[in-house]
Protein backbone atom coordinates (compact mmCIF):
# COMPACT_ATOMS: atom_id res chain seq x y z
CA UNK A 1 0.00 0.00 0.00
CA UNK A 2 1.18 3.58 -0.62
CA UNK A 3 2.62 5.44 2.36
CA UNK A 4 1.12 8.84 3.19
CA UNK A 5 3.00 11.61 4.97
CA UNK A 6 1.71 14.41 7.14
CA UNK A 7 2.73 16.84 9.86
CA UNK A 8 1.60 17.52 13.41
CA UNK A 9 1.74 20.93 15.07
CA UNK A 10 1.00 20.34 18.75
CA UNK A 11 -0.56 23.65 19.77
CA UNK A 12 1.29 24.23 23.05
CA UNK A 13 3.62 27.14 23.80
CA UNK A 14 2.82 28.67 20.42
CA UNK A 15 0.38 30.99 18.67
CA UNK A 16 -2.44 30.68 16.18
CA UNK A 17 -0.48 32.87 13.77
CA UNK A 18 2.44 30.41 13.71
CA UNK A 19 0.25 27.34 13.25
CA UNK A 20 -1.78 29.09 10.56
CA UNK A 21 1.41 29.97 8.70
CA UNK A 22 2.67 26.37 8.79
CA UNK A 23 -0.64 24.85 7.69
CA UNK A 24 -1.04 27.32 4.82
CA UNK A 25 2.46 26.51 3.62
CA UNK A 26 1.87 22.75 3.95
CA UNK A 27 -1.37 23.07 2.02
CA UNK A 28 0.67 24.18 -1.01
CA UNK A 29 3.01 21.15 -0.89
CA UNK A 30 1.39 18.09 -2.43
CA UNK A 31 3.81 15.63 -0.80
CA UNK A 32 2.37 16.64 2.59
CA UNK A 33 -1.04 14.99 2.55
CA UNK A 34 -2.41 15.50 6.06
CA UNK A 35 -1.96 17.76 9.09
CA UNK A 36 -2.80 17.19 12.74
CA UNK A 37 -3.27 18.86 16.11
CA UNK A 38 -3.36 17.20 19.52
CA UNK A 39 -6.32 17.28 21.91
CA UNK A 40 -5.13 18.83 25.16
CA UNK A 41 -6.19 21.91 27.10
CA UNK A 42 -2.79 22.49 28.71
CA UNK A 43 0.80 21.77 27.68
CA UNK A 44 1.99 18.18 28.15
CA UNK A 45 5.42 16.64 28.56
CA UNK A 46 6.43 18.98 31.40
CA UNK A 47 4.78 21.77 33.33
CA UNK A 48 1.10 22.31 32.44
CA UNK A 49 1.62 26.07 32.64
CA UNK A 50 1.66 28.03 29.39
CA UNK A 51 -0.56 28.66 26.37
CA UNK A 52 -2.38 25.80 24.65
CA UNK A 53 -5.09 26.34 22.04
CA UNK A 54 -8.20 24.15 22.13
CA UNK A 55 -8.11 21.55 19.38
CA UNK A 56 -11.53 21.49 17.73
CA UNK A 57 -12.15 25.23 17.53
CA UNK A 58 -8.65 25.58 16.09
CA UNK A 59 -9.25 22.69 13.68
CA UNK A 60 -12.41 24.40 12.39
CA UNK A 61 -10.44 27.58 11.73
CA UNK A 62 -7.68 25.67 9.92
CA UNK A 63 -10.25 23.76 7.87
CA UNK A 64 -11.52 27.10 6.63
CA UNK A 65 -8.15 28.41 5.46
CA UNK A 66 -6.87 25.24 3.74
CA UNK A 67 -8.12 23.62 0.56
CA UNK A 68 -6.32 20.29 0.14
CA UNK A 69 -4.85 18.84 3.35
CA UNK A 70 -6.71 16.12 5.15
CA UNK A 71 -6.87 17.16 8.78
CA UNK A 72 -7.68 15.95 12.26
CA UNK A 73 -6.70 15.61 15.91
CA UNK A 74 -4.22 12.91 16.91
CA UNK A 75 -6.19 11.96 18.94
CA UNK A 76 -9.38 13.33 20.52
CA UNK A 77 -9.98 12.11 24.08
CA UNK A 78 -13.41 10.54 24.52
CA UNK A 79 -13.62 11.60 28.17
CA UNK A 80 -13.56 15.33 27.35
CA UNK A 81 -16.86 15.52 25.44
CA UNK A 82 -20.06 13.52 25.21
CA UNK A 83 -19.75 11.40 22.04
CA UNK A 84 -22.99 12.76 20.56
CA UNK A 85 -21.66 16.31 20.95
CA UNK A 86 -18.40 15.17 19.39
CA UNK A 87 -20.31 13.69 16.43
CA UNK A 88 -21.79 17.15 15.77
CA UNK A 89 -18.32 18.68 15.97
CA UNK A 90 -16.95 16.06 13.56
CA UNK A 91 -19.72 16.68 11.06
CA UNK A 92 -19.30 20.46 11.24
CA UNK A 93 -15.55 20.33 10.59
CA UNK A 94 -16.13 17.86 7.76
CA UNK A 95 -18.60 20.32 6.22
CA UNK A 96 -16.23 23.28 6.67
CA UNK A 97 -13.38 21.32 5.06
CA UNK A 98 -15.57 19.94 2.26
CA UNK A 99 -14.94 16.36 3.32
CA UNK A 100 -11.30 16.40 4.49
CA UNK A 101 -11.67 15.32 8.12
CA UNK A 102 -9.96 12.21 9.49
CA UNK A 103 -11.50 11.48 12.89
CA UNK A 104 -8.71 10.82 15.39
CA UNK A 105 -10.15 9.27 18.56
CA UNK A 106 -8.85 7.68 21.75
CA UNK A 107 -9.99 6.78 25.25
CA UNK A 108 -8.39 9.74 27.09
CA UNK A 109 -5.66 9.63 29.70
CA UNK A 110 -4.39 12.99 31.06
CA UNK A 111 -4.99 12.97 34.82
CA UNK A 112 -4.06 16.61 35.42
CA UNK A 113 -6.55 17.97 32.88
CA UNK A 114 -9.37 15.87 34.32
CA UNK A 115 -8.57 16.70 37.93
CA UNK A 116 -8.03 20.41 37.32
CA UNK A 117 -11.38 20.83 35.55
CA UNK A 118 -13.32 18.23 37.56
CA UNK A 119 -13.90 16.04 34.50
CA UNK A 120 -14.52 12.41 35.50
CA UNK A 121 -11.73 10.03 34.46
CA UNK A 122 -12.94 6.44 34.87
CA UNK A 123 -10.53 3.57 35.61
CA UNK A 124 -8.61 2.30 32.57
CA UNK A 125 -10.82 -0.69 31.78
CA UNK A 126 -14.06 1.28 31.96
CA UNK A 127 -12.46 4.14 30.06
CA UNK A 128 -11.63 1.89 27.11
CA UNK A 129 -15.05 0.23 27.17
CA UNK A 130 -16.67 3.68 27.12
CA UNK A 131 -14.50 4.61 24.16
CA UNK A 132 -15.52 1.51 22.22
CA UNK A 133 -19.18 2.27 22.89
CA UNK A 134 -18.60 5.89 21.86
CA UNK A 135 -17.21 4.71 18.51
CA UNK A 136 -20.42 2.77 17.90
CA UNK A 137 -22.61 5.70 18.98
CA UNK A 138 -20.80 8.22 16.78
CA UNK A 139 -21.00 5.93 13.76
CA UNK A 140 -24.70 5.31 14.40
CA UNK A 141 -25.44 9.03 14.59
CA UNK A 142 -23.26 10.06 11.64
CA UNK A 143 -24.40 7.19 9.42
CA UNK A 144 -28.09 8.04 9.83
CA UNK A 145 -30.01 10.10 7.29
CA UNK A 146 -30.22 13.77 8.35
CA UNK A 147 -33.98 13.64 8.93
CA UNK A 148 -33.77 10.44 10.99
CA UNK A 149 -34.27 10.36 14.75
CA UNK A 150 -31.67 8.07 16.29
CA UNK A 151 -32.01 5.96 19.41
CA UNK A 152 -29.00 4.27 21.01
CA UNK A 153 -28.96 2.14 24.14
CA UNK A 154 -25.54 1.33 25.51
CA UNK A 155 -24.04 0.54 28.87
CA UNK A 156 -22.68 4.06 29.28
CA UNK A 157 -24.43 6.25 26.69
CA UNK A 158 -28.00 6.64 25.46
CA UNK A 159 -29.67 8.63 22.70
CA UNK A 160 -33.37 9.44 22.46
CA UNK A 161 -34.52 10.71 19.07
CA UNK A 162 -31.16 12.38 18.48
CA UNK A 163 -30.52 14.10 15.15
CA UNK A 164 -27.40 15.16 13.26
CA UNK A 165 -28.09 17.68 10.51
CA UNK A 166 -26.10 18.55 8.49
CA UNK A 167 -24.35 15.18 8.35
CA UNK A 168 -20.67 14.82 7.45
CA UNK A 169 -19.78 15.27 3.79
CA UNK A 170 -17.98 11.91 3.80
CA UNK A 171 -20.59 9.20 3.88
CA UNK A 172 -21.31 7.20 5.85
CA UNK A 173 -18.71 8.93 8.07
CA UNK A 174 -15.14 10.26 8.00
CA UNK A 175 -12.34 7.69 8.42
CA UNK A 176 -11.76 6.63 12.02
CA UNK A 177 -8.14 7.03 13.15
CA UNK A 178 -7.98 5.26 16.50
CA UNK A 179 -5.14 5.50 18.99
CA UNK A 180 -4.78 2.57 21.41
CA UNK A 181 -2.37 -0.07 22.65
CA UNK A 182 -4.31 -2.15 25.18
CA UNK A 183 -4.05 -5.76 24.05
CA UNK A 184 -7.28 -7.12 25.52
CA UNK A 185 -9.83 -4.36 24.88
CA UNK A 186 -8.18 -1.40 23.13
CA UNK A 187 -6.95 -3.27 20.07
CA UNK A 188 -10.24 -5.13 19.86
CA UNK A 189 -11.96 -1.73 19.47
CA UNK A 190 -9.41 -0.88 16.78
CA UNK A 191 -10.18 -4.13 14.97
CA UNK A 192 -13.90 -3.35 15.05
CA UNK A 193 -13.90 0.35 14.18
CA UNK A 194 -10.58 1.70 12.81
CA UNK A 195 -9.65 2.65 9.29
CA UNK A 196 -6.26 3.74 10.64
CA UNK A 197 -4.58 2.55 13.85
CA UNK A 198 -2.18 4.98 15.49
CA UNK A 199 0.60 3.25 17.41
CA UNK A 200 0.67 5.61 20.35
CA UNK A 201 3.97 4.75 22.06
CA UNK A 202 6.79 2.22 22.11
CA UNK A 203 9.55 1.09 19.78
CA UNK A 204 9.48 -0.90 16.55
CA UNK A 205 9.54 -4.27 18.32
CA UNK A 206 6.51 -3.10 20.30
CA UNK A 207 4.76 -2.17 17.04
CA UNK A 208 5.41 -5.61 15.59
CA UNK A 209 4.10 -7.30 18.72
CA UNK A 210 0.94 -5.19 18.84
CA UNK A 211 0.33 -5.76 15.13
CA UNK A 212 0.24 -9.47 15.87
CA UNK A 213 -2.33 -8.85 18.60
CA UNK A 214 -4.39 -6.64 16.29
CA UNK A 215 -4.32 -9.29 13.56
CA UNK A 216 -5.65 -11.88 16.02
CA UNK A 217 -8.52 -9.58 17.00
CA UNK A 218 -9.28 -9.04 13.31
CA UNK A 219 -9.32 -12.80 12.70
CA UNK A 220 -11.72 -13.27 15.63
CA UNK A 221 -14.29 -10.88 14.12
CA UNK A 222 -13.67 -11.85 10.49
CA UNK A 223 -12.05 -8.61 9.37
CA UNK A 224 -9.11 -8.36 6.97
CA UNK A 225 -6.31 -6.55 8.87
CA UNK A 226 -5.14 -5.08 5.55
CA UNK A 227 -8.18 -2.79 5.80
CA UNK A 228 -6.48 -1.01 8.73
CA UNK A 229 -3.55 1.29 7.95
CA UNK A 230 -0.84 1.58 10.60
CA UNK A 231 0.05 5.12 11.70
CA UNK A 232 3.17 6.30 13.55
CA UNK A 233 4.34 9.69 14.84
CA UNK A 234 8.13 10.19 14.58
CA UNK A 235 9.52 13.47 15.84
CA UNK A 236 11.37 15.83 13.52
CA UNK A 237 14.83 16.77 14.80
CA UNK A 238 17.52 18.92 13.24
CA UNK A 239 19.28 15.89 11.70
CA UNK A 240 16.88 15.16 8.85
CA UNK A 241 18.97 12.25 7.61
CA UNK A 242 18.42 10.58 10.97
CA UNK A 243 14.71 11.34 10.71
CA UNK A 244 14.61 9.71 7.26
CA UNK A 245 16.36 6.58 8.51
CA UNK A 246 14.05 6.37 11.52
CA UNK A 247 10.93 6.70 9.37
CA UNK A 248 12.27 4.10 6.93
CA UNK A 249 12.51 1.61 9.81
CA UNK A 250 8.90 2.30 10.82
CA UNK A 251 7.72 1.82 7.24
CA UNK A 252 9.63 -1.46 7.01
CA UNK A 253 7.83 -2.59 10.17
CA UNK A 254 4.42 -1.97 8.61
CA UNK A 255 3.60 1.73 8.92
CA UNK A 256 1.67 3.24 6.03
CA UNK A 257 0.62 6.55 7.59
CA UNK A 258 3.45 8.77 8.86
CA UNK A 259 2.78 11.87 10.98
CA UNK A 260 5.93 13.96 11.42
CA UNK A 261 5.78 15.91 14.68
CA UNK A 262 7.28 19.38 14.28
CA UNK A 263 9.10 20.99 17.18
CA UNK A 264 7.61 24.19 18.55
CA UNK A 265 10.60 26.17 17.26
CA UNK A 266 10.04 24.95 13.69
CA UNK A 267 8.23 27.16 11.20
CA UNK A 268 7.17 26.75 7.57
CA UNK A 269 10.80 27.04 6.42
CA UNK A 270 11.41 23.44 7.54
CA UNK A 271 8.80 22.01 5.17
CA UNK A 272 10.71 22.11 1.84
CA UNK A 273 13.73 20.45 3.46
CA UNK A 274 11.46 17.89 5.09
CA UNK A 275 10.03 17.02 1.69
CA UNK A 276 13.40 16.98 -0.09
CA UNK A 277 15.37 15.02 2.49
CA UNK A 278 12.77 12.81 4.15
CA UNK A 279 9.47 12.41 2.30
CA UNK A 280 10.62 12.31 -1.32
CA UNK A 281 13.46 9.78 -0.79
CA UNK A 282 11.15 7.52 1.19
CA UNK A 283 8.49 7.69 -1.50
CA UNK A 284 11.05 6.68 -4.10
CA UNK A 285 12.23 3.80 -1.93
CA UNK A 286 8.72 2.51 -1.12
CA UNK A 287 7.05 0.47 -3.90
CA UNK A 288 3.65 1.83 -4.87
CA UNK A 289 4.08 5.00 -2.85
CA UNK A 290 3.02 8.36 -4.16
CA UNK A 291 0.61 11.20 -3.57
CA UNK A 292 -2.91 9.82 -3.35
WODASUL-V72464 format. One record per backbone hydrogen bond with DSSP energy under -0.5 kcal/mol. NH is the residue of the N-H (numbers start at 1). CO is the residue of the C=O. E is the energy in kcal/mol with one decimal. If there is no record, write none. Layout:
# WODASUL-V72464
NH:CO:E
NH:CO:E
This chain:
# WODASUL-V72464
4:256:-2.2
6:258:-2.5
7:34:-1.9
8:260:-2.1
9:36:-2.5
10:8:-0.6
12:10:-1.4
13:51:-2.9
19:15:-2.0
20:16:-3.1
21:17:-2.0
22:18:-2.2
23:19:-2.7
24:20:-2.4
25:21:-1.9
26:22:-2.8
27:23:-2.1
28:24:-0.6
28:25:-1.2
29:26:-1.8
30:28:-0.6
32:29:-1.7
33:5:-3.1
33:31:-0.8
34:5:-0.9
35:70:-2.2
36:7:-1.9
37:72:-1.8
39:75:-0.5
40:38:-0.7
43:48:-0.6
53:11:-1.8
58:54:-1.4
59:55:-2.9
60:56:-2.0
61:57:-1.7
62:58:-2.5
63:59:-2.4
64:60:-1.3
65:61:-0.7
65:62:-0.6
66:62:-0.7
70:33:-2.3
71:100:-2.3
72:35:-1.4
74:37:-3.3
75:73:-0.6
76:73:-0.6
76:104:-1.6
78:76:-0.5
78:106:-2.2
79:107:-0.5
80:77:-1.3
81:78:-0.9
86:82:-2.4
87:83:-2.1
88:84:-1.5
89:85:-2.0
90:86:-3.0
91:87:-2.4
92:88:-2.3
93:89:-2.4
94:90:-2.4
95:91:-2.2
96:92:-2.7
97:93:-2.4
98:95:-1.2
99:94:-3.3
102:71:-2.7
103:175:-2.7
104:102:-1.2
105:177:-2.5
106:76:-3.1
111:109:-0.7
114:110:-1.6
115:111:-2.9
116:112:-3.1
117:113:-1.3
118:115:-0.8
119:114:-2.6
120:118:-0.5
127:123:-2.9
128:124:-2.2
129:125:-2.1
130:126:-2.9
131:127:-1.9
132:128:-2.4
133:129:-2.2
134:130:-2.6
135:131:-2.2
136:132:-1.6
137:133:-2.4
138:134:-2.9
139:135:-2.3
140:136:-2.4
141:137:-2.5
142:138:-2.8
143:139:-2.6
144:140:-0.8
148:145:-2.1
150:148:-0.5
150:162:-3.1
152:159:-1.7
154:152:-0.5
154:157:-2.2
159:152:-2.4
162:150:-2.8
171:169:-0.6
177:103:-3.1
177:175:-0.6
178:176:-0.7
178:196:-2.5
179:105:-1.9
180:178:-0.6
180:198:-1.0
187:182:-3.0
189:185:-2.1
190:186:-1.8
191:187:-2.3
192:188:-1.8
193:189:-2.5
194:190:-2.4
195:176:-2.8
196:176:-2.2
197:229:-3.2
198:178:-2.9
198:196:-0.5
199:197:-0.7
199:231:-2.8
200:198:-0.8
207:203:-2.0
208:204:-2.4
209:205:-2.2
210:206:-2.8
211:207:-2.5
212:208:-1.6
213:209:-1.7
214:210:-2.9
215:211:-2.6
216:212:-1.6
217:213:-2.1
218:214:-2.5
219:215:-2.3
220:216:-1.9
221:217:-1.3
222:218:-0.8
222:219:-0.5
223:218:-2.8
225:223:-0.6
227:224:-2.1
228:225:-1.9
229:195:-2.4
229:227:-0.6
231:197:-3.5
232:257:-2.2
236:261:-2.8
237:235:-0.5
240:238:-1.3
243:239:-1.7
244:240:-2.6
245:241:-2.2
246:242:-2.4
247:243:-2.7
248:244:-2.4
249:245:-1.7
250:246:-1.7
251:247:-2.6
252:248:-2.3
253:249:-1.3
254:251:-1.5
255:250:-2.2
256:230:-2.7
257:230:-1.6
258:4:-2.9
259:232:-2.7
259:257:-0.5
260:6:-2.7
260:258:-0.6
261:234:-2.7
261:259:-0.7
262:8:-2.4
262:260:-0.6
266:263:-1.9
270:267:-1.8
271:268:-1.3
272:268:-0.5
273:269:-0.6
274:270:-2.3
275:271:-2.3
276:272:-2.6
277:273:-2.8
278:274:-1.5
279:274:-2.2
280:275:-3.1
282:278:-1.6
283:279:-2.3
284:280:-2.3
285:281:-1.5
286:282:-0.9
286:283:-0.7
287:285:-0.6
289:286:-2.0
